[in-house]
Amino acid sequence: MKHTTTEDTNPIPHDPRDSHTTLGQPVETLEAQIRAYQASYYNGEGEISDQEFDLLWDTLKQLKPDSPVLHRIAADATDGFPKARHLIPMGSQEKAANPQEFREWATKITPELFVVQYKLDGASLELQYEQGTLIQAITRGDGLVGDEITRNARRMTGVLSELDLPFSGGVRGEVVMTRQVWKERYQDKANCRNAANGLMRKKDGKGCEDLSLICYDAAALGDDQYFQDELEKMHWLKARGFTVTETETFTDAEAVIAYREEVAGLRPSLCVDIDGLVVKDRKTDMVDLRRDRPERQIAFKFDLEVAYSILQDVEWSESGATYTPIGVVEPVRLAGTTVQRANLNNPDMIRSLGLKIGSAVSVVKRGEIIPKIEGLAPEGAVPGERETQDILFPAHCGSCGTVLEDGGSRLYCPNPECPKRILHRLQKWVAVLDIRELGEKLLQQLFNTKRIQAVSDLYTLNQEEVAEFERMGELSAAKVIRHIRTPRVLPLAAFVAGFDFEGVGEIIMEKVVAAGFNTLDKLRHASVEDLAEVYGLGDITAQAIRTGLAETAADMDRVLAAGLISLAPPPPDTAQPLRGLSFCFTGELSTMKRSEASQKVKALGGSVKSTVVKDLSFLVTNDPQSGSSKNKKARDWGIPLITEEAFLAKLSPQGV
């Protein structure tokens, strides 16, 4: 068993844009990768596909859900395009990686007819029309706002500048490059997708004539009833003259699964790249399409390539307080590359699979980029007899010697004074405040010399001492100090997230603030039970917030006392119209799911109870005459029973 840290020599290349650096490297390396890919993307030279980028994004989300990289839209390129908003959000699709996951989705949605389309491996684009005239073409961007590349889009095959009727709304499609064009002109790019992504963002538009738009969706502005179903959309698009994606229909899930196998076999002969199928309910549901992740459609991915090897060793990569296992396997060819190391996720995975050194394992490449050990190999997949031995977990922190705590989903150092944890907190603070001038090397030097041991120490630095560090000088030091001392007004959520509580990021803290804990004093006086009531938290996260606040209280106070950082005032009470009210739901709701209703209540300051209790404010039911136990208990205790309509009326200050 090997133990790796940021200082260890690693056989994996250290180019931050080399995808393989995600394995065995600190999470900071993965963050650097994502930033680098974003920069190349916005400068017109996208280096990987959306799917590959999404895999890196999802990996970072799994390893470090509170990373500021995940919660900040990438900055515009220096020669970037103007920004524009989509008519309907371009959210991410739910994914099914295998037939069983698809069956589960189909059972939940139960469509009368499955509409099945090729999932094109390109770059998404929305064309916006006003009275039949193209006015804007917008890239996917962050799903809400993208780059306006209208001039480039007009040069692409399949983009219509004028329609044959006065349509106002959006048409969506995928910008692709055919394999033939790539082969003839762009083999210097890794694949068709990369070539297309780079060309469509070139400021001079050169090469966009080699791109094609294949359409799959449309929506009328202000008229949700314009299209009755998904098939009607496709007929309408085709009648206007758009090129549309291949579309089939099926009446049952098993037929879709069989079709997926058929199309997978056809992939080499297709003129464009595809990486799965998109399966939709025939009925168009505009409410669903506006969700971040629409529920009535799913990306049914093709099977991952699998290879079988032998687990030879386990290394433990350190990032902050967390120790992540990386499997070292006998070299094996997978998706065109030789794989020697693969993710193992966490201690629970090792235990649940019964993995040992010497085990035969199944290795896949997620999105053909990130190797991962999926489980044990089938019996006989790797011939020969081998001795096995248990995988040894690190027992003590390599930085401070503290006994590590095995939480199942992670192995970590619990010592709040651990030097590695303190350094990670400093890095997190600098990242949240986006103090780019204070680079990692300088921060490391300041930490190593004991000059910076807490966030508040940053605000005691002066230009003269910073100038003494390697490669600084007076001008560079002055710039660093100027940016550190720039007065900032931070939302409470960002301020707390900057102190790097384990598993608690800005998004989580925004939920806490929205639930009424909107001042530092209220946060500090909240109990674990109070915080656990916030939608989406639970006991573990609530305890992490409570512990983190206690550990960093003095440091937070010193930061605020320095006078350069101040907290934004809490939102007015009108933003919390349900504060002090509690709701319980029984029976089905017609306009939303119970989980959505609960989220709305908590976002507006109210609380949600799973059962009827004596201090409950309202029981929400569309069947108040029902003899259910909840209804009976509410009537016995004099708790008002309100309908869904009355509940919706209370979601505004005027309704309370």
C-alpha positions as CSV (number, residue, x, y, z in Angstrom):
1,M,0.0,0.0,0.0
2,K,1.3,3.4,-1.0
3,H,0.6,6.7,0.5
4,T,0.5,9.8,-1.8
5,T,0.5,13.5,-1.0
6,T,0.9,16.6,-3.1
7,E,4.6,16.3,-2.6
8,D,4.9,12.7,-3.8
9,T,6.5,11.9,-7.2
10,N,3.7,10.6,-9.4
11,P,4.0,8.8,-12.7
12,I,1.0,10.6,-14.1
13,P,1.7,13.7,-16.1
14,H,1.2,17.0,-14.2
15,D,-0.2,19.1,-17.1
16,P,-3.4,20.4,-15.4
17,R,-5.3,19.7,-18.6
18,D,-4.2,16.1,-18.8
19,S,-7.4,14.2,-17.9
20,H,-5.5,11.4,-16.2
21,T,-4.2,13.8,-13.5
22,T,-7.5,13.3,-11.7
23,L,-6.3,9.9,-10.4
24,G,-4.1,10.0,-7.4
25,Q,-3.7,13.8,-7.6
26,P,-5.2,16.4,-5.2
27,V,-8.6,17.7,-5.9
28,E,-7.0,21.0,-6.6
29,T,-5.5,19.5,-9.7
30,L,-8.9,18.5,-10.9
31,E,-10.1,22.0,-10.2
32,A,-7.2,23.4,-12.3
33,Q,-8.2,21.0,-15.1
34,I,-11.7,22.3,-15.2
35,R,-10.6,25.9,-15.1
36,A,-8.2,25.2,-18.0
37,Y,-10.8,23.5,-20.1
38,Q,-13.2,26.3,-19.4
39,A,-10.6,28.8,-20.6
40,S,-9.9,26.9,-23.8
41,Y,-13.7,26.5,-24.4
42,Y,-14.4,30.2,-24.2
43,N,-11.4,31.1,-26.3
44,G,-12.6,29.0,-29.2
45,E,-10.4,25.9,-28.8
46,G,-12.5,23.4,-26.8
47,E,-10.3,20.4,-26.1
48,I,-12.8,17.8,-24.9
49,S,-16.4,17.0,-25.5
50,D,-19.3,18.2,-23.3
51,Q,-19.7,14.7,-22.1
52,E,-16.0,14.5,-21.1
53,F,-16.2,17.8,-19.4
54,D,-19.4,16.7,-17.6
55,L,-17.5,13.7,-16.3
56,L,-14.7,15.8,-14.8
57,W,-17.4,18.1,-13.4
58,D,-19.3,15.2,-11.8
59,T,-16.1,13.7,-10.4
60,L,-15.2,17.0,-8.7
61,K,-18.8,17.2,-7.5
62,Q,-18.4,13.8,-5.9
63,L,-15.0,14.4,-4.4
64,K,-15.5,18.1,-3.3
65,P,-19.2,19.2,-3.6
66,D,-18.3,22.6,-2.0
67,S,-15.7,23.5,-4.6
68,P,-16.1,27.1,-5.7
69,V,-15.3,26.0,-9.2
70,L,-18.7,24.2,-9.3
71,H,-20.6,27.3,-8.2
72,R,-19.0,30.0,-10.3
73,I,-19.8,30.5,-14.0
74,A,-16.6,30.6,-16.0
75,A,-15.3,34.0,-16.8
76,D,-15.7,35.4,-20.3
77,A,-12.8,34.9,-22.6
78,T,-10.6,37.9,-23.4
79,D,-12.0,37.9,-26.9
80,G,-15.3,36.4,-25.8
81,F,-18.7,36.8,-27.3
82,P,-21.6,38.8,-25.7
83,K,-23.8,36.9,-23.4
84,A,-27.5,36.1,-24.0
85,R,-30.2,34.2,-22.1
86,H,-32.0,31.1,-23.3
87,L,-35.8,31.1,-23.8
88,I,-35.9,27.8,-21.9
89,P,-33.1,26.6,-19.6
90,M,-30.7,24.1,-21.3
91,G,-30.4,21.8,-18.2
92,S,-28.7,18.5,-17.9
93,Q,-30.5,15.3,-18.7
94,E,-31.0,12.4,-16.4
95,K,-28.8,9.5,-17.5
96,A,-29.3,5.7,-17.7
97,A,-26.1,3.8,-18.0
98,N,-27.6,0.4,-18.4
99,P,-31.0,-1.3,-19.3
100,Q,-32.0,-1.7,-15.6
101,E,-31.6,2.0,-14.9
102,F,-33.7,2.7,-18.1
103,R,-36.4,0.3,-17.0
104,E,-36.6,2.1,-13.6
105,W,-37.1,5.4,-15.4
106,A,-39.7,4.0,-17.8
107,T,-41.6,2.4,-14.9
108,K,-41.7,5.8,-13.0
109,I,-42.7,7.8,-16.1
110,T,-44.9,5.2,-17.8
111,P,-45.3,7.1,-21.2
112,E,-47.8,5.8,-23.6
113,L,-45.3,6.2,-26.4
114,F,-41.5,6.4,-26.3
115,V,-40.0,8.9,-28.7
116,V,-36.4,7.9,-29.3
117,Q,-33.7,10.0,-30.9
118,Y,-30.0,9.7,-31.6
119,K,-28.0,11.5,-28.9
120,L,-25.6,13.6,-31.0
121,D,-22.1,14.2,-29.7
122,G,-21.8,17.8,-30.6
123,A,-22.3,21.3,-29.1
124,S,-25.8,22.5,-28.2
125,L,-27.1,25.7,-29.9
126,E,-30.4,27.6,-29.6
127,L,-31.7,29.7,-32.5
128,Q,-34.1,32.4,-31.4
129,Y,-36.6,33.7,-34.0
130,E,-38.8,36.8,-33.9
131,Q,-41.7,36.8,-36.4
132,G,-39.8,34.2,-38.5
133,T,-36.5,36.1,-38.6
134,L,-33.3,34.7,-36.8
135,I,-32.2,37.3,-34.3
136,Q,-29.8,35.3,-32.1
137,A,-27.9,32.0,-31.9
138,I,-26.8,31.1,-28.4
139,T,-24.5,28.4,-27.1
140,R,-25.4,26.2,-24.1
141,G,-23.2,28.2,-21.7
142,D,-24.2,27.5,-18.1
143,G,-27.7,26.3,-19.1
144,L,-29.3,29.7,-18.6
145,V,-26.9,32.1,-20.3
146,G,-24.7,31.3,-23.2
147,D,-22.5,33.0,-25.9
148,E,-24.3,34.8,-28.7
149,I,-22.6,33.6,-31.9
150,T,-25.2,34.6,-34.5
151,R,-22.7,35.6,-37.2
152,N,-20.9,32.3,-36.9
153,A,-24.1,30.3,-36.9
154,R,-25.4,31.9,-40.1
155,R,-22.4,30.2,-41.9
156,M,-23.3,26.7,-40.7
157,T,-25.3,24.3,-42.8
158,G,-28.8,23.9,-41.5
159,V,-29.2,27.3,-39.8
160,L,-32.1,29.1,-41.4
161,S,-32.1,32.9,-41.4
162,E,-35.8,33.2,-42.3
163,L,-38.7,30.8,-41.7
164,D,-41.8,30.4,-43.9
165,L,-44.1,31.6,-41.2
166,P,-44.0,34.3,-38.5
167,F,-42.8,32.1,-35.7
168,S,-41.4,33.7,-32.5
169,G,-39.5,31.3,-30.2
170,G,-36.5,29.0,-30.1
171,V,-35.2,26.1,-32.1
172,R,-32.6,23.8,-30.6
173,G,-30.1,21.5,-32.1
174,E,-26.6,20.1,-32.0
175,V,-23.7,21.6,-33.9
176,V,-21.7,18.7,-35.4
177,M,-18.9,18.0,-37.8
178,T,-19.2,15.0,-40.1
179,R,-16.5,12.3,-39.9
180,Q,-15.7,12.9,-43.5
181,V,-15.0,16.6,-43.0
182,W,-12.9,15.9,-40.0
183,K,-10.9,13.2,-41.8
184,E,-10.2,15.6,-44.8
185,R,-9.5,18.8,-42.9
186,Y,-9.2,18.6,-39.1
187,Q,-7.3,15.6,-38.1
188,D,-5.1,17.8,-36.0
189,K,-8.0,17.9,-33.6
190,A,-8.7,14.9,-31.3
191,N,-12.2,14.2,-32.8
192,C,-15.2,15.8,-34.6
193,R,-16.6,17.2,-31.4
194,N,-13.5,19.0,-30.4
195,A,-13.0,20.5,-33.9
196,A,-16.6,21.7,-34.0
197,N,-16.5,23.2,-30.6
198,G,-13.4,25.2,-31.5
199,L,-14.6,26.5,-34.8
200,M,-18.0,27.7,-33.7
201,R,-16.3,30.1,-31.2
202,K,-13.8,31.6,-33.5
203,K,-14.2,35.4,-33.6
204,D,-13.6,35.5,-37.4
205,G,-16.0,32.6,-38.0
206,K,-13.6,30.8,-40.3
207,G,-14.4,27.2,-40.7
208,C,-18.0,27.5,-39.5
209,E,-19.1,26.5,-43.0
210,D,-17.7,23.1,-42.2
211,L,-20.3,22.7,-39.4
212,S,-23.9,21.5,-39.5
213,L,-26.8,22.0,-37.2
214,I,-29.1,19.0,-36.6
215,C,-32.3,20.0,-34.7
216,Y,-34.3,18.2,-32.1
217,D,-36.5,20.7,-30.2
218,A,-38.5,23.8,-30.6
219,A,-40.6,26.1,-28.3
220,A,-42.9,29.0,-29.0
221,L,-42.4,32.2,-27.1
222,G,-45.3,32.7,-24.6
223,D,-47.3,29.8,-26.0
224,D,-46.9,26.5,-24.2
225,Q,-49.6,24.9,-26.3
226,Y,-48.0,25.7,-29.7
227,F,-46.7,22.1,-29.9
228,Q,-48.9,19.3,-28.7
229,D,-46.3,16.6,-28.6
230,E,-42.7,15.8,-29.5
231,L,-43.5,14.1,-32.8
232,E,-45.4,17.2,-33.9
233,K,-42.3,19.3,-33.2
234,M,-40.2,17.0,-35.4
235,H,-42.7,17.3,-38.3
236,W,-42.8,21.0,-37.8
237,L,-39.0,21.4,-37.9
238,K,-38.7,19.3,-40.9
239,A,-41.5,21.2,-42.8
240,R,-39.6,24.4,-42.1
241,G,-36.5,23.0,-43.8
242,F,-34.4,22.1,-40.7
243,T,-32.3,19.0,-40.7
244,V,-33.6,16.8,-37.8
245,T,-32.1,14.0,-35.8
246,E,-33.1,10.4,-36.4
247,T,-36.4,9.7,-34.5
248,E,-38.2,6.4,-33.9
249,T,-41.2,5.5,-31.6
250,F,-41.8,2.5,-29.5
251,T,-44.6,1.3,-27.2
252,D,-42.6,-0.5,-24.6
253,A,-39.3,-0.2,-22.8
254,E,-37.9,-3.6,-23.9
255,A,-38.2,-2.5,-27.6
256,V,-36.2,0.6,-26.8
257,I,-33.5,-1.5,-25.1
258,A,-33.3,-3.7,-28.2
259,Y,-33.1,-0.6,-30.5
260,R,-30.2,0.7,-28.4
261,E,-28.3,-2.5,-29.1
262,E,-29.0,-2.2,-32.8
263,V,-27.9,1.5,-33.0
264,A,-24.8,0.7,-31.0
265,G,-23.8,-1.7,-33.7
266,L,-24.4,0.9,-36.4
267,R,-22.2,3.6,-34.8
268,P,-19.1,3.0,-36.9
269,S,-21.1,3.4,-40.1
270,L,-22.8,6.7,-39.2
271,C,-21.7,10.0,-40.7
272,V,-21.7,11.8,-37.3
273,D,-20.7,10.8,-33.8
274,I,-23.4,9.8,-31.3
275,D,-23.0,8.6,-27.7
276,G,-26.4,7.1,-26.9
277,L,-30.1,7.7,-27.3
278,V,-32.4,10.4,-25.9
279,V,-35.7,8.9,-24.9
280,K,-38.8,11.2,-24.3
281,D,-42.4,10.9,-23.4
282,R,-44.4,11.8,-26.5
283,K,-46.4,14.4,-24.6
284,T,-44.8,17.8,-24.4
285,D,-44.6,19.0,-20.8
286,M,-43.3,22.6,-20.7
287,V,-43.2,22.7,-16.9
288,D,-40.9,19.7,-17.0
289,L,-38.7,21.1,-19.7
290,R,-38.0,24.2,-17.6
291,R,-36.6,22.1,-14.8
292,D,-32.8,21.9,-14.3
293,R,-33.1,18.2,-15.0
294,P,-36.3,17.4,-16.9
295,E,-37.8,14.1,-15.6
296,R,-39.8,13.1,-18.7
297,Q,-36.7,12.5,-20.9
298,I,-33.5,10.6,-20.3
299,A,-30.1,10.0,-22.0
300,F,-29.8,6.3,-22.5
301,K,-26.0,5.9,-22.8
302,F,-24.3,3.1,-24.7
303,D,-22.5,0.5,-22.6
304,L,-19.1,1.4,-21.3
305,E,-16.1,-0.5,-22.5
306,V,-14.9,-2.9,-19.8
307,A,-11.5,-4.5,-19.3
308,Y,-10.5,-7.1,-16.6
309,S,-7.3,-6.8,-14.6
310,I,-5.7,-7.6,-11.3
311,L,-5.6,-5.2,-8.4
312,Q,-1.9,-4.9,-7.4
313,D,-1.9,-2.2,-4.8
314,V,-3.9,0.7,-3.3
315,E,-2.6,4.2,-3.0
316,W,-4.2,6.8,-0.8
317,S,-4.4,10.3,-2.2
318,E,-4.7,13.2,0.2
319,S,-6.8,16.3,-0.4
320,G,-7.3,18.5,2.7
321,A,-8.5,16.2,5.5
322,T,-9.7,13.4,3.1
323,Y,-7.9,10.2,2.0
324,T,-9.1,8.7,-1.3
325,P,-8.2,5.2,-2.4
326,I,-6.7,4.7,-5.9
327,G,-6.4,1.2,-7.3
328,V,-3.1,0.2,-9.1
329,V,-3.9,-2.5,-11.6
330,E,-1.9,-4.6,-14.0
331,P,-1.7,-2.6,-17.2
332,V,-4.7,-3.2,-19.5
333,R,-5.8,-1.6,-22.8
334,L,-9.1,0.3,-22.5
335,A,-10.7,2.8,-24.9
336,G,-7.5,3.1,-26.8
337,T,-5.1,3.8,-23.9
338,T,-3.2,1.8,-21.3
339,V,-4.7,2.0,-17.9
340,Q,-2.7,1.3,-14.7
341,R,-4.6,3.3,-12.1
342,A,-8.3,3.6,-11.4
343,N,-10.6,5.3,-8.9
344,L,-11.9,3.3,-6.0
345,N,-14.2,6.0,-4.6
346,N,-14.1,5.4,-0.8
347,P,-13.6,2.8,2.0
348,D,-17.2,1.6,1.8
349,M,-16.8,0.6,-1.8
350,I,-13.7,-1.5,-0.9
351,R,-15.7,-3.3,1.8
352,S,-18.9,-3.8,-0.1
353,L,-17.1,-5.4,-3.0
354,G,-14.9,-7.5,-0.8
355,L,-11.8,-6.2,-2.7
356,K,-8.4,-7.5,-1.8
357,I,-4.9,-7.1,-3.3
358,G,-4.8,-9.8,-6.0
359,S,-8.5,-9.6,-6.8
360,A,-9.6,-9.8,-10.4
361,V,-11.5,-6.5,-11.1
362,S,-13.6,-4.9,-13.8
363,V,-12.3,-1.6,-15.0
364,V,-14.3,0.9,-17.1
365,K,-13.5,4.3,-18.5
366,R,-16.2,6.8,-17.7
367,G,-16.8,8.9,-20.7
368,E,-13.7,7.3,-22.2
369,I,-11.6,9.5,-19.8
370,I,-11.7,8.5,-16.2
371,P,-10.8,4.9,-15.3
372,K,-12.8,3.4,-12.4
373,I,-12.9,0.0,-10.8
374,E,-16.6,-1.0,-11.0
375,G,-16.4,-4.3,-9.2
376,L,-15.0,-7.8,-9.2
377,A,-14.4,-9.4,-12.6
378,P,-16.6,-12.4,-13.7
379,E,-15.2,-15.8,-12.7
380,G,-12.6,-16.9,-15.2
381,A,-12.3,-13.5,-16.8
382,V,-8.6,-13.3,-15.8
383,P,-7.0,-16.8,-15.9
384,G,-4.7,-18.1,-13.2
385,E,-4.5,-18.5,-9.5
386,R,-3.4,-15.7,-7.3
387,E,-2.8,-15.1,-3.6
388,T,-4.8,-12.3,-2.1
389,Q,-4.3,-10.1,0.9
390,D,-6.4,-7.5,2.7
391,I,-6.2,-3.9,1.7
392,L,-4.6,-1.8,4.5
393,F,-6.2,1.5,5.3
394,P,-4.0,4.4,6.6
395,A,-4.3,4.6,10.4
396,H,-2.8,8.0,11.1
397,C,-2.7,11.3,9.4
398,G,0.5,11.7,7.5
399,S,0.6,15.4,8.3
400,C,-0.2,15.6,12.1
401,G,-0.2,11.9,13.2
402,T,-3.9,12.0,14.4
403,V,-5.8,8.7,14.2
404,L,-7.9,8.8,11.1
405,E,-11.7,8.5,11.3
406,D,-13.4,6.1,9.0
407,G,-16.8,7.5,8.1
408,G,-17.6,4.8,5.5
409,S,-18.1,7.2,2.6
410,R,-14.7,8.9,3.4
411,L,-11.6,8.4,5.5
412,Y,-10.4,11.7,7.0
413,C,-8.3,13.4,9.7
414,P,-10.6,14.8,12.4
415,N,-7.9,17.1,14.0
416,P,-9.1,20.7,13.5
417,E,-5.5,21.9,14.0
418,C,-4.1,19.5,11.3
419,P,-1.7,21.6,9.1
420,K,-3.1,20.0,5.9
421,R,-6.6,21.0,6.9
422,I,-5.5,24.5,7.8
423,L,-3.8,25.0,4.5
424,H,-6.8,23.6,2.7
425,R,-9.0,26.2,4.5
426,L,-6.7,29.0,3.4
427,Q,-6.8,27.8,-0.2
428,K,-10.6,27.6,0.0
429,W,-10.9,31.2,1.3
430,V,-8.7,32.5,-1.4
431,A,-10.7,30.6,-4.0
432,V,-14.1,31.8,-2.7
433,L,-12.9,35.4,-2.6
434,D,-11.2,34.9,-6.0
435,I,-8.0,36.5,-4.9
436,R,-6.1,35.4,-8.0
437,E,-3.0,37.4,-7.3
438,L,-2.3,35.3,-4.2
439,G,-1.2,32.1,-6.0
440,E,-0.9,28.7,-4.5
441,K,3.0,28.8,-4.4
442,L,3.0,32.1,-2.5
443,L,0.3,30.9,-0.1
444,Q,2.2,27.6,0.5
445,Q,5.4,29.7,1.3
446,L,3.4,31.9,3.7
447,F,2.0,28.8,5.4
448,N,5.3,26.9,5.5
449,T,7.1,29.8,7.2
450,K,4.2,29.9,9.8
451,R,3.4,33.5,8.8
452,I,-0.2,32.5,7.8
453,Q,-1.9,29.9,10.0
454,A,-5.4,31.2,9.9
455,V,-7.6,33.1,7.5
456,S,-7.4,36.3,9.7
457,D,-3.6,36.2,9.3
458,L,-4.0,37.2,5.7
459,Y,-5.3,40.6,6.8
460,T,-2.2,41.3,8.8
461,L,0.2,40.9,5.9
462,N,2.2,43.9,4.6
463,Q,3.9,44.7,1.3
464,E,7.5,44.6,2.7
465,E,7.3,41.0,4.1
466,V,5.5,39.7,1.0
467,A,8.2,41.2,-1.3
468,E,10.8,39.1,0.4
469,F,9.4,35.9,-0.9
470,E,10.8,34.1,-4.0
471,R,9.8,35.7,-7.3
472,M,7.9,38.6,-5.8
473,G,9.5,42.0,-5.6
474,E,7.9,45.3,-4.7
475,L,5.4,45.6,-7.6
476,S,4.1,42.0,-7.3
477,A,3.9,42.3,-3.5
478,A,2.0,45.6,-3.8
479,K,-0.5,44.0,-6.2
480,V,-1.1,41.0,-3.8
481,I,-1.6,43.2,-0.8
482,R,-3.9,45.6,-2.7
483,H,-6.2,42.7,-3.7
484,I,-6.2,41.1,-0.3
485,R,-7.1,44.5,1.3
486,T,-9.8,45.3,-1.3
487,P,-13.0,45.8,0.9
488,R,-15.6,43.1,0.2
489,V,-19.2,42.7,1.2
490,L,-19.9,38.9,1.3
491,P,-23.2,37.1,1.5
492,L,-23.3,35.1,4.7
493,A,-23.4,31.8,2.7
494,A,-20.1,32.7,0.9
495,F,-18.5,33.9,4.1
496,V,-19.2,30.6,5.9
497,A,-18.3,28.5,2.9
498,G,-14.9,30.1,2.8
499,F,-14.0,28.6,6.1
500,D,-14.1,25.1,4.6
501,F,-16.4,23.0,6.7
502,E,-16.2,19.4,5.7
503,G,-18.9,18.7,3.0
504,V,-20.4,22.1,3.4
505,G,-20.3,24.5,0.4
506,E,-21.9,27.7,-0.7
507,I,-25.0,26.0,-2.1
508,I,-25.7,24.3,1.1
509,M,-25.2,27.5,3.1
510,E,-27.6,29.4,0.8
511,K,-30.3,26.8,1.8
512,V,-29.5,27.4,5.4
513,V,-29.7,31.2,5.0
514,A,-32.9,30.9,3.1
515,A,-34.5,28.9,5.9
516,G,-34.1,31.9,8.2
517,F,-30.6,31.4,9.7
518,N,-29.6,34.6,7.9
519,T,-27.2,36.2,10.3
520,L,-24.0,34.9,11.9
521,D,-25.6,35.2,15.3
522,K,-28.6,33.1,14.3
523,L,-26.3,30.5,12.8
524,R,-24.2,30.3,16.0
525,H,-27.3,29.8,18.2
526,A,-28.9,27.2,15.9
527,S,-28.8,23.6,17.3
528,V,-28.0,20.6,15.2
529,E,-31.7,19.7,15.3
530,D,-32.7,23.2,14.0
531,L,-30.2,22.9,11.1
532,A,-31.2,19.4,10.3
533,E,-34.8,20.6,9.6
534,V,-33.5,22.6,6.6
535,Y,-34.4,21.0,3.3
536,G,-31.6,18.8,1.9
537,L,-29.3,18.9,5.0
538,G,-29.9,16.1,7.5
539,D,-28.0,15.3,10.7
540,I,-24.5,14.8,9.3
541,T,-24.4,18.0,7.4
542,A,-26.0,19.9,10.3
543,Q,-23.4,18.5,12.7
544,A,-20.6,19.5,10.3
545,I,-22.0,23.1,10.2
546,R,-22.3,23.2,14.0
547,T,-18.8,21.8,14.5
548,G,-17.3,24.1,11.9
549,L,-18.8,27.2,13.4
550,A,-17.4,26.3,16.8
551,E,-13.9,25.6,15.5
552,T,-13.7,28.8,13.4
553,A,-15.6,31.3,15.6
554,A,-12.5,33.2,16.8
555,D,-11.0,33.3,13.3
556,M,-14.2,34.5,11.8
557,D,-14.5,37.3,14.4
558,R,-10.9,38.4,13.7
559,V,-11.6,38.6,10.0
560,L,-14.6,40.8,10.5
561,A,-12.8,42.9,13.1
562,A,-10.1,43.7,10.5
563,G,-12.8,45.8,8.8
564,L,-12.1,44.7,5.2
565,I,-14.7,41.9,5.1
566,S,-18.3,42.7,6.0
567,L,-21.5,40.6,5.8
568,A,-24.3,41.6,3.5
569,P,-27.5,42.5,5.4
570,P,-30.0,39.7,5.6
571,P,-32.9,39.8,3.1
572,P,-36.1,41.6,4.3
573,D,-38.7,39.6,6.2
574,T,-40.9,39.8,3.1
575,A,-38.6,37.2,1.6
576,Q,-39.6,34.8,4.4
577,P,-43.4,34.9,4.4
578,L,-43.7,31.5,5.9
579,R,-41.4,32.0,8.9
580,G,-42.8,30.5,12.0
581,L,-45.4,28.3,10.1
582,S,-45.2,24.6,9.7
583,F,-46.9,22.4,7.1
584,C,-47.6,18.7,6.7
585,F,-48.7,17.1,3.4
586,T,-51.0,14.1,2.9
587,G,-52.2,12.6,-0.4
588,E,-51.2,13.6,-3.9
589,L,-50.6,17.2,-5.1
590,S,-51.7,18.1,-8.6
591,T,-49.3,21.0,-9.4
592,M,-46.1,19.7,-8.0
593,K,-44.4,16.8,-6.1
594,R,-44.4,16.8,-2.3
595,S,-40.6,17.3,-2.4
596,E,-41.0,20.4,-4.5
597,A,-43.7,21.8,-2.1
598,S,-41.5,21.1,0.9
599,Q,-38.6,22.9,-0.8
600,K,-40.8,25.9,-1.5
601,V,-41.9,26.0,2.2
602,K,-38.4,25.8,3.5
603,A,-37.1,28.4,1.0
604,L,-39.7,30.8,2.4
605,G,-38.8,30.3,6.0
606,G,-41.4,27.7,7.0
607,S,-40.8,24.1,8.2
608,V,-42.2,20.8,7.0
609,K,-43.3,18.0,9.3
610,S,-43.6,14.4,8.2
611,T,-46.4,13.7,10.7
612,V,-49.2,15.7,12.3
613,V,-48.0,17.2,15.6
614,K,-49.9,19.4,18.1
615,D,-48.1,22.7,17.1
616,L,-48.6,22.1,13.3
617,S,-49.9,25.2,11.5
618,F,-51.6,23.5,8.5
619,L,-52.3,20.1,7.1
620,V,-52.4,20.3,3.3
621,T,-54.8,17.9,1.6
622,N,-56.8,17.8,-1.6
623,D,-59.3,15.4,0.2
624,P,-60.2,17.1,3.5
625,Q,-63.2,14.7,3.9
626,S,-60.9,11.6,3.9
627,G,-60.8,9.5,7.0
628,S,-57.1,9.1,6.9
629,S,-55.2,9.1,10.2
630,K,-53.5,12.4,9.4
631,N,-56.9,14.1,8.7
632,K,-58.4,12.6,11.8
633,K,-55.6,13.7,14.1
634,A,-55.6,17.2,12.6
635,R,-59.4,17.6,13.2
636,D,-59.0,16.2,16.8
637,W,-56.3,18.8,17.6
638,G,-58.0,21.7,15.8
639,I,-55.3,22.0,13.2
640,P,-56.6,23.8,10.0
641,L,-56.9,21.5,6.9
642,I,-56.2,23.5,3.7
643,T,-56.4,22.6,0.1
644,E,-53.5,22.7,-2.4
645,E,-55.0,25.9,-3.8
646,A,-55.0,27.6,-0.4
647,F,-51.5,26.4,0.2
648,L,-50.3,27.9,-3.1
649,A,-51.9,31.2,-2.1
650,K,-49.7,31.2,1.1
651,L,-46.5,31.1,-1.0
652,S,-46.5,34.9,-1.2
653,P,-46.4,37.6,1.5
654,Q,-49.9,38.6,0.7
655,G,-51.2,35.1,1.3
656,V,-50.0,34.9,4.9
